[in-house]
Amino acid sequence: MSLDSIDDRLESIVREHCSELESDSSIGPDDNLADLGLNSVGTIGILVAVEQTYDISLSDEDLSFKTFESIRSLWTTILKYQA
């Protein structure tokens, strides 16, 4: 998988945890997730869902605001673990 082909499963996970993102709204790979309603509880939800969906375990260094800033930053992190 490449950064150019962000997995639809990741977008679904993000949509589920961003409270201000409506189901029919578009979301870009670089849209700020905090601006779309992602809070600390949602971040934990995304973390758990990503780890389960992609069968990975994020390291402490990847548990940062930068990782959860956008779909692109999440996808970049996921790709590190699938290499």
Summary of the structure (lengths in Angstrom):
residues: 83
radius of gyration: 11.6
end to end distance: 9.1
largest distance: 33.8
contacts: 214
relative contact order: 0.22
helix: 52%
strand: 0%
